[in-house]
């Protein structure tokens, strides 16, 4: 096989692999942001059907008719600034105070919000005759709540009636909100209500996300049996979803780059999962849970945690499998330990950019023997390139004789034509895993490096790193054997330019990793090539 042709194929295959990996993660082309009419009291999303818990009338849950728009209740803790609507007790806005907006870094990042251009809210309701759904009006004793100094929790109590209250409990230093219902049975017969907990979102792309580096935005469901499953908006709209409809464990969530909102019911409680298109490009995902039977004159209730915050590996401590919301794709088994090592290094150097540099060096050292074998093979090919050119001129269009002569030359010179490629192929999964670990980790969001690079998760504002990346690729191409085919040679010359343009839009952390890797590769390849040429000249003299 022609080594240069195979090497060119390898480069294009690697690029295609990155694109395929991104497509697999996103599953469908990213939908464009859409303008959605403001969700008024008369157009609130439907309440889910309760097929398992027998609280439906003609297939539709009994829900109170929506009345006038509710009042806004503001809750502030050290981590969250939340707005609750007294209509349904919905959480209609959630600011993450420890994270900055993707575009305006002077403002907190807003995950949940509801306005005419975007809907992303958390809703709950009860299922049973006369019980409040997310259309019901609640009352509260105050319009503002603040977590007091020294206090660990803050509770906001909403009253739907004398017999039903909804309580939201916030915690210091936490993105968890315990959403509870307290129900008093004032009737003369026992009741067995259920409760639903859902997230409603449109299919718009989060502001600041790069279209060239696609990440998943959409619902997901986790159960012990089926594990982590994405349920994208397109599948919900076409009714082509496949996920467990019932289980006694698991959770539901809506993911976007770096952040997640999720309902996390406790295990060992039977539940029903559902997804539903709501029209106006809005979709819901939720779960229905039964509430223990409440006898006349007795009280009962239910509590389910709601997480609104950053996605990181520590989420496994909150719920089983919740750490999978940090989506490393099909190379999670490699990316997870790589990011753990990156985090460990950052703990010592206190700079994510330096940590990326050190980790890249460590990986390069780990693969040093493989890389050396690859570059040694390339160096030998570079030395025998003139001989190969003579053979091609000698045999012209006789492909059979040409290939036989080339193989004889490889055998005489003790060259494996694939020796430069196979070691590189082994390294590719590790580098792709590190690529996705850097891309998907919220810890690198707005993390500064040095000088002009104030955000490793954003593109280099002056394109310095992509330019260095292109130069390094150009230098590396000069160290490789020159392709004998003119078309291949032109393509190889264009590759640094093409990659530089693509990397203009990549996060600076990813470009930094690529630059360091290329510089180390150039140093190693130059040293090996130089020694190989010296050895060849010495052998020729003797």
C-alpha positions as CSV (number, residue, x, y, z in Angstrom):
1,X,0.0,0.0,0.0
2,X,1.2,3.6,-0.8
3,X,2.3,5.0,2.6
4,X,1.5,8.6,1.6
5,X,-2.0,7.7,0.4
6,X,-2.7,5.8,3.6
7,X,-1.4,8.7,5.7
8,X,-3.6,11.1,3.8
9,X,-6.5,8.7,4.3
10,X,-5.7,8.6,8.0
11,X,-5.9,12.4,8.4
12,X,-9.3,12.6,6.7
13,X,-10.5,9.6,8.6
14,X,-9.6,11.3,11.9
15,X,-11.5,14.4,10.9
16,X,-14.5,12.4,9.8
17,X,-14.3,10.5,13.1
18,X,-14.6,13.8,15.0
19,X,-17.6,14.9,12.9
20,X,-19.3,11.5,13.3
21,X,-18.7,11.6,17.1
22,X,-20.3,15.0,17.3
23,X,-23.2,13.8,15.2
24,X,-23.7,10.8,17.4
25,X,-23.8,13.0,20.5
26,X,-26.3,15.4,19.0
27,X,-28.2,12.7,17.0
28,X,-30.0,15.3,14.8
29,X,-29.1,18.7,13.4
30,X,-29.4,21.5,15.9
31,X,-32.8,23.3,15.6
32,X,-32.7,27.0,15.1
33,X,-34.0,29.3,17.9
34,X,-37.7,30.0,17.4
35,X,-40.0,32.7,18.5
36,X,-42.6,31.2,20.8
37,X,-45.7,33.1,22.0
38,X,-45.7,33.9,25.6
39,X,-47.3,31.1,27.6
40,X,-50.4,32.7,29.0
41,X,-52.8,31.2,31.6
42,X,-55.0,29.9,28.8
43,X,-52.1,28.2,26.9
44,X,-50.2,26.5,29.7
45,X,-48.8,23.1,28.6
46,X,-51.0,20.1,29.1
47,X,-50.7,18.0,32.2
48,X,-49.5,14.5,31.5
49,X,-51.8,11.5,31.2
50,X,-51.8,9.2,34.2
51,X,-52.2,5.8,32.6
52,X,-50.9,3.9,35.6
53,X,-52.4,5.6,38.5
54,X,-56.0,5.9,37.4
55,X,-56.6,9.7,37.7
56,X,-57.9,10.4,34.2
57,X,-61.3,11.3,32.8
58,X,-61.7,10.4,29.1
59,X,-57.9,10.2,28.9
60,X,-57.3,13.7,30.2
61,X,-56.2,14.6,33.7
62,X,-58.7,16.7,35.6
63,X,-57.0,20.1,35.8
64,X,-58.4,23.3,37.1
65,X,-59.0,25.9,34.4
66,X,-56.2,28.5,34.4
67,X,-57.2,31.9,35.8
68,X,-55.3,35.2,35.7
69,X,-51.6,35.2,35.5
70,X,-50.0,34.6,38.9
71,X,-47.8,36.8,41.0
72,X,-44.0,36.5,41.1
73,X,-42.2,35.3,44.2
74,X,-38.4,35.9,44.4
75,X,-36.2,33.5,46.4
76,X,-32.5,34.2,46.8
77,X,-29.8,31.9,48.3
78,X,-26.0,31.9,48.0
79,X,-26.3,29.8,44.8
80,X,-29.6,30.5,43.2
81,X,-32.0,33.4,42.4
82,X,-35.3,31.8,41.7
83,X,-38.7,33.2,40.6
84,X,-41.8,31.2,41.4
85,X,-45.1,31.9,39.9
86,X,-48.1,31.6,42.2
87,X,-50.0,30.1,39.2
88,X,-49.1,26.5,39.7
89,X,-46.1,27.2,41.9
90,X,-44.0,26.9,38.7
91,X,-40.3,27.7,38.8
92,X,-40.2,30.1,35.8
93,X,-36.8,31.5,36.3
94,X,-33.5,30.3,37.9
95,X,-30.3,32.3,37.9
96,X,-27.1,30.4,38.8
97,X,-25.3,33.1,40.8
98,X,-21.8,31.3,40.7
99,X,-21.8,31.1,36.9
100,X,-21.7,33.9,34.4
101,X,-23.8,34.4,31.3
102,X,-22.3,33.1,28.1
103,X,-22.4,36.5,26.3
104,X,-22.5,39.1,29.1
105,X,-20.2,37.9,31.8
106,X,-21.3,40.7,34.1
107,X,-24.7,38.9,34.6
108,X,-25.4,35.6,36.2
109,X,-26.2,32.6,34.0
110,X,-30.0,32.0,33.6
111,X,-31.0,28.4,33.1
112,X,-34.8,28.4,33.6
113,X,-36.7,31.3,32.2
114,X,-40.0,32.1,30.5
115,X,-40.6,34.9,28.0
116,X,-41.9,35.3,24.5
117,X,-38.7,34.0,22.9
118,X,-37.9,31.1,25.2
119,X,-39.6,28.7,27.6
120,X,-37.9,26.5,30.1
121,X,-39.8,25.9,33.3
122,X,-40.2,23.3,36.1
123,X,-43.8,22.4,36.8
124,X,-45.6,20.1,39.3
125,X,-49.2,19.2,40.2
126,X,-51.4,16.7,42.0
127,X,-53.7,14.1,40.3
128,X,-57.0,13.4,42.0
129,X,-60.4,14.9,42.2
130,X,-60.3,18.5,43.5
131,X,-56.5,18.5,43.8
132,X,-54.4,21.4,42.4
133,X,-52.5,20.9,39.1
134,X,-50.0,23.4,37.7
135,X,-53.0,25.5,36.6
136,X,-54.1,26.2,40.2
137,X,-53.6,29.5,42.0
138,X,-51.5,29.5,45.2
139,X,-50.9,32.2,47.8
140,X,-47.8,33.0,49.9
141,X,-47.1,35.1,52.9
142,X,-44.4,37.1,51.2
143,X,-43.2,38.1,47.7
144,X,-39.5,37.8,48.6
145,X,-37.5,35.3,50.5
146,X,-33.8,35.4,51.4
147,X,-31.6,32.8,52.9
148,X,-30.6,34.3,56.3
149,X,-26.9,34.5,57.4
150,X,-26.1,31.3,59.3
151,X,-29.2,29.5,58.1
152,X,-28.7,26.2,56.1
153,X,-32.2,26.0,54.6
154,X,-35.0,28.3,53.4
155,X,-38.6,27.1,52.9
156,X,-41.3,28.8,50.8
157,X,-44.8,27.6,51.6
158,X,-47.5,28.0,49.0
159,X,-51.2,27.4,49.9
160,X,-53.7,26.2,47.3
161,X,-56.4,25.6,49.9
162,X,-56.7,24.9,53.6
163,X,-56.0,21.2,52.8
164,X,-53.1,21.4,50.3
165,X,-49.8,23.2,50.4
166,X,-46.7,23.1,48.2
167,X,-43.4,23.7,49.9
168,X,-40.1,24.5,48.2
169,X,-37.0,24.0,50.4
170,X,-33.7,25.6,49.4
171,X,-30.3,24.6,50.8
172,X,-27.1,26.7,51.3
173,X,-24.3,25.9,48.9
174,X,-26.6,23.6,46.9
175,X,-28.5,23.6,43.5
176,X,-31.0,21.2,44.9
177,X,-34.6,22.3,45.7
178,X,-36.9,19.9,47.6
179,X,-40.4,20.3,46.2
180,X,-43.0,18.8,48.5
181,X,-46.7,18.5,48.9
182,X,-48.6,18.3,52.1
183,X,-52.2,17.0,51.7
184,X,-54.9,16.8,54.4
185,X,-57.8,14.6,53.7
186,X,-60.9,16.6,54.8
187,X,-63.3,14.2,53.2
188,X,-65.1,11.1,54.5
189,X,-63.3,8.5,52.4
190,X,-59.7,7.6,51.8
191,X,-57.9,9.1,48.9
192,X,-54.9,7.8,46.8
193,X,-53.6,10.8,44.9
194,X,-50.6,10.9,42.6
195,X,-48.2,13.8,41.8
196,X,-46.4,14.7,38.5
197,X,-43.1,16.5,38.2
198,X,-42.2,17.8,34.7
199,X,-39.8,20.1,32.8
200,X,-41.1,22.1,29.9
201,X,-38.8,23.5,27.3
202,X,-38.8,24.8,23.7
203,X,-36.3,23.3,21.2
204,X,-34.2,26.5,20.9
205,X,-30.4,26.3,20.9
206,X,-28.8,27.9,24.0
207,X,-27.2,31.3,23.5
208,X,-23.5,31.2,22.9
209,X,-23.3,27.5,21.7
210,X,-21.0,26.9,18.8
211,X,-22.6,25.3,15.7
212,X,-19.3,23.9,14.7
213,X,-18.8,22.1,18.0
214,X,-22.2,20.5,18.5
215,X,-23.4,19.5,21.9
216,X,-26.7,17.9,22.9
217,X,-29.7,20.0,24.0
218,X,-32.7,18.0,25.0
219,X,-34.4,15.6,27.4
220,X,-32.9,12.5,28.9
221,X,-34.1,9.6,31.1
222,X,-32.1,7.3,33.4
223,X,-33.1,4.0,34.9
224,X,-31.0,1.2,36.3
225,X,-32.3,-1.2,33.6
226,X,-31.8,0.9,30.5
227,X,-29.2,3.4,31.9
228,X,-28.8,6.8,30.4
229,X,-30.9,7.6,27.3
230,X,-31.3,10.8,25.3
231,X,-34.8,11.4,24.1
232,X,-34.4,14.3,21.6
233,X,-37.1,16.8,20.7
234,X,-37.4,15.5,17.2
235,X,-38.2,12.0,18.4
236,X,-40.8,13.3,20.8
237,X,-42.5,15.3,18.1
238,X,-42.6,12.3,15.7
239,X,-43.7,10.0,18.6
240,X,-40.7,7.8,17.9
241,X,-39.4,7.5,21.4
242,X,-38.1,4.4,23.2
243,X,-37.5,4.5,26.9
244,X,-38.9,2.7,30.0
245,X,-42.4,3.9,30.7
246,X,-42.4,2.6,34.3
247,X,-39.7,1.8,36.9
248,X,-39.0,2.0,40.6
249,X,-35.9,4.1,40.1
250,X,-34.3,6.7,37.9
251,X,-34.8,10.3,37.0
252,X,-35.7,12.7,34.1
253,X,-33.8,15.7,33.0
254,X,-33.2,18.3,30.2
255,X,-29.6,18.8,29.3
256,X,-27.8,21.6,27.5
257,X,-24.1,22.4,27.3
258,X,-22.6,22.5,30.8
259,X,-26.0,22.6,32.6
260,X,-28.9,20.4,33.6
261,X,-32.3,20.6,35.2
262,X,-33.6,17.3,36.6
263,X,-36.3,15.7,38.8
264,X,-34.7,13.1,41.0
265,X,-37.3,10.9,42.8
266,X,-36.0,8.6,45.4
267,X,-35.5,5.0,44.5
268,X,-37.8,2.1,45.3
269,X,-40.9,4.1,44.5
270,X,-42.9,3.0,41.4
271,X,-43.2,5.7,38.9
272,X,-44.3,6.4,35.3
273,X,-42.2,8.3,32.8
274,X,-43.6,10.4,29.9
275,X,-42.7,12.8,27.2
276,X,-45.1,14.9,25.2
277,X,-45.1,17.5,22.4
278,X,-47.1,20.6,23.6
279,X,-47.2,22.6,20.4
280,X,-45.4,25.9,19.6
281,X,-42.2,23.9,19.6
282,X,-42.5,23.2,23.3
283,X,-42.0,19.7,24.9
284,X,-42.4,18.2,28.3
285,X,-40.6,15.4,30.0
286,X,-41.7,14.2,33.5
287,X,-42.6,11.5,35.9
288,X,-45.7,10.5,37.9
289,X,-45.4,9.1,41.4
290,X,-48.1,7.7,43.6
291,X,-48.8,9.1,47.1
292,X,-49.6,6.7,49.9
293,X,-53.3,6.4,50.7
294,X,-54.5,9.1,53.0
295,X,-57.4,8.2,55.4
296,X,-60.1,10.7,56.4
297,X,-58.8,13.3,58.8
298,X,-55.2,12.3,58.1
299,X,-52.3,14.0,56.3
300,X,-49.9,12.7,53.6
301,X,-47.6,14.0,51.1
302,X,-44.6,13.5,48.8
303,X,-41.2,15.2,48.2
304,X,-39.0,15.1,45.1
305,X,-35.7,16.9,44.7
306,X,-35.2,19.3,41.8
307,X,-31.7,20.0,40.6
308,X,-31.0,23.2,38.7
309,X,-27.3,23.7,38.1
310,X,-24.0,22.8,36.4
311,X,-23.4,19.3,35.1
312,X,-20.3,17.7,36.7
313,X,-18.9,14.3,37.7
314,X,-19.9,14.9,41.4
315,X,-23.6,14.6,40.5
316,X,-23.3,10.8,41.0
317,X,-23.2,11.6,44.7
318,X,-26.7,13.1,44.4
319,X,-28.4,10.3,42.3
320,X,-27.2,7.1,40.6
321,X,-26.1,7.8,37.1
322,X,-26.6,11.5,37.4
323,X,-23.0,12.2,36.6
324,X,-23.7,10.9,33.0
325,X,-25.2,14.2,32.3
326,X,-21.6,15.3,31.7
327,X,-21.7,13.7,28.2
328,X,-18.4,12.4,27.1
329,X,-20.0,10.3,24.4
330,X,-18.9,6.8,23.5
331,X,-15.4,7.3,24.9
332,X,-16.7,8.0,28.5
333,X,-14.6,5.1,29.9
334,X,-11.4,6.9,28.7
335,X,-12.6,10.5,29.1
336,X,-13.6,10.1,32.8
337,X,-10.2,9.1,34.2
338,X,-8.5,11.7,31.9
339,X,-10.6,14.5,33.4
340,X,-10.0,13.2,36.9
341,X,-6.3,13.5,36.2
342,X,-6.8,17.0,34.7
343,X,-8.7,18.0,37.8
344,X,-6.0,16.6,40.1
345,X,-3.3,18.6,38.2
346,X,-5.4,21.8,38.3
347,X,-5.6,21.4,42.1
348,X,-1.9,21.8,42.2
349,X,-1.3,24.5,39.6
350,X,-4.5,26.4,40.1
351,X,-4.8,27.1,36.3
352,X,-6.8,25.0,33.9
353,X,-4.7,26.1,30.9
354,X,-1.5,24.9,32.6
355,X,-3.2,21.7,33.7
356,X,-4.1,21.1,30.0
357,X,-0.5,21.6,29.0
358,X,0.8,19.3,31.7
359,X,-1.8,16.6,31.0
360,X,-0.9,16.7,27.3
361,X,2.8,16.3,28.1
362,X,2.0,13.3,30.4
363,X,-0.1,11.6,27.6
364,X,2.6,12.3,25.1
365,X,5.1,10.6,27.4
366,X,2.8,7.6,27.9
367,X,2.7,7.1,24.2
368,X,6.3,8.0,23.6
369,X,7.4,4.5,22.5
370,X,4.4,4.2,20.0
371,X,5.1,7.7,18.7
372,X,8.8,7.0,18.3
373,X,8.0,3.8,16.3
374,X,5.7,5.8,14.1
375,X,8.1,8.7,13.5
376,X,11.0,6.2,12.9
377,X,9.0,4.6,10.2
378,X,8.2,8.0,8.6
379,X,11.8,8.9,8.8
380,X,12.8,5.8,6.9
381,X,10.1,6.5,4.3
382,X,11.5,10.0,3.9
383,X,15.0,8.6,3.4
384,X,13.9,6.1,0.7
385,X,11.6,8.6,-1.0
386,X,14.1,9.2,-3.9
387,X,14.4,5.4,-4.5
388,X,10.6,5.1,-4.6
389,X,10.4,7.9,-7.1
390,X,12.9,6.1,-9.4
391,X,10.8,2.9,-9.1
392,X,7.7,4.8,-10.1
393,X,9.4,6.3,-13.1
394,X,10.8,3.0,-14.1
395,X,7.6,1.0,-14.1
396,X,5.2,3.8,-15.1
397,X,1.6,2.5,-15.4
398,X,2.4,-1.2,-14.7
399,X,0.8,-1.2,-11.2
400,X,1.6,-4.9,-10.6
401,X,5.3,-4.5,-11.2
402,X,5.3,-1.2,-9.4
403,X,3.8,-2.7,-6.2
404,X,6.1,-5.7,-6.3
405,X,9.1,-3.5,-6.7
406,X,8.0,-1.2,-3.8
407,X,7.4,-4.2,-1.5
408,X,10.9,-5.5,-2.4
409,X,12.3,-2.1,-1.5
410,X,10.4,-2.0,1.8
411,X,11.8,-5.5,2.6
412,X,15.3,-4.6,1.7
413,X,15.2,-1.4,3.8
414,X,13.3,-3.2,6.6
415,X,10.4,-0.8,6.4
416,X,6.9,-1.5,7.4
417,X,4.7,0.8,5.2
418,X,2.0,0.8,7.9
419,X,4.5,1.3,10.7
420,X,3.9,5.0,10.8
421,X,0.1,4.7,10.9
422,X,-0.8,1.9,13.2
423,X,0.8,3.4,16.4
424,X,-1.0,6.7,15.6
425,X,-4.4,4.8,15.2
426,X,-4.0,3.4,18.7
427,X,-3.6,6.9,20.2
428,X,-6.6,8.4,18.4
429,X,-9.3,7.2,20.9
430,X,-7.3,8.8,23.8
431,X,-7.0,12.1,22.1
432,X,-10.6,12.2,21.1
433,X,-11.6,11.3,24.7
434,X,-9.5,14.2,26.0
435,X,-11.0,16.4,23.3
436,X,-14.6,15.7,24.6
437,X,-13.5,15.9,28.3
438,X,-12.2,19.4,27.7
439,X,-15.3,20.4,25.6
440,X,-17.9,19.0,28.1
441,X,-16.5,20.1,31.5
442,X,-18.2,23.1,33.1
443,X,-15.1,23.6,35.2
444,X,-13.4,25.1,32.1
445,X,-16.2,27.5,31.4
446,X,-14.9,31.0,31.8
447,X,-11.7,29.7,33.2
448,X,-8.8,32.0,32.3
449,X,-5.3,31.0,31.0
450,X,-2.9,33.8,30.4
451,X,-3.0,37.2,28.8
452,X,-5.7,37.6,26.2
453,X,-7.2,34.1,26.8
454,X,-9.7,34.9,29.6
455,X,-12.1,31.9,28.8
456,X,-10.8,28.5,27.8
457,X,-14.3,27.4,26.8
458,X,-14.6,30.2,24.2
459,X,-12.8,30.8,21.0
460,X,-9.5,32.7,21.0
461,X,-10.6,36.3,20.4
462,X,-7.5,37.2,18.4
463,X,-7.0,33.8,16.7
464,X,-3.4,33.5,18.0
465,X,-3.7,29.9,19.1
466,X,-5.4,28.7,15.8
467,X,-2.6,30.5,13.8
468,X,0.1,28.7,15.9
469,X,-1.9,25.5,15.3
470,X,-1.8,26.0,11.6
471,X,2.0,26.8,11.6
472,X,2.7,23.7,13.7
473,X,0.8,21.6,11.2
474,X,2.7,23.1,8.4
475,X,6.0,22.4,10.1
476,X,4.9,18.9,10.8
477,X,4.0,18.3,7.2
478,X,7.5,19.3,6.2
479,X,8.9,16.6,8.4
480,X,6.7,14.0,6.8
481,X,7.8,12.2,3.5
482,X,6.8,14.2,0.5
483,X,3.8,12.7,-1.3
484,X,4.8,11.6,-4.8
485,X,1.3,12.3,-6.2
486,X,0.9,16.1,-7.0
487,X,-2.8,16.0,-6.0
488,X,-1.9,14.5,-2.6
489,X,0.9,17.0,-2.2
490,X,-1.5,19.9,-2.7
491,X,-4.1,18.5,-0.3
492,X,-1.4,18.1,2.3
493,X,-0.4,21.7,1.8
494,X,-4.0,22.8,2.3
495,X,-4.6,20.8,5.4
496,X,-2.9,23.3,7.8
497,X,-5.0,26.1,6.3
498,X,-8.2,24.1,6.6
499,X,-7.6,23.0,10.1
500,X,-6.6,26.6,11.2
501,X,-9.9,28.0,9.9
502,X,-11.9,25.3,11.6
503,X,-10.0,25.9,14.9
504,X,-10.8,29.6,14.7
505,X,-14.2,28.6,16.2
506,X,-13.1,26.0,18.6
507,X,-12.8,26.6,22.4
508,X,-9.3,27.9,23.3
509,X,-8.8,25.0,25.7
510,X,-9.1,22.5,22.8
511,X,-6.8,24.5,20.6
512,X,-4.3,24.8,23.4
513,X,-4.3,21.0,23.8
514,X,-3.8,20.6,20.0
515,X,-1.0,23.1,19.9
516,X,0.9,21.6,22.7
517,X,0.5,18.1,21.3
518,X,1.7,19.3,17.9
519,X,4.7,21.1,19.3
520,X,5.7,18.0,21.2
521,X,5.2,15.8,18.2
522,X,7.3,18.1,16.1
523,X,10.2,18.0,18.6
524,X,10.1,14.2,18.8
525,X,9.7,13.7,15.1
526,X,12.5,16.2,14.2
527,X,14.9,14.4,16.6
528,X,14.1,11.0,15.3
529,X,14.2,12.1,11.6
530,X,17.5,13.8,12.1
531,X,19.1,10.8,13.7
532,X,17.7,8.5,11.0
533,X,19.2,10.7,8.3
534,X,22.6,10.7,10.0
535,X,22.5,7.0,10.4
536,X,21.6,6.6,6.7
537,X,24.5,8.9,5.6
538,X,26.9,6.9,7.8
539,X,25.7,3.6,6.4
540,X,26.1,5.0,2.8
541,X,29.7,6.0,3.5
542,X,30.7,2.6,4.7
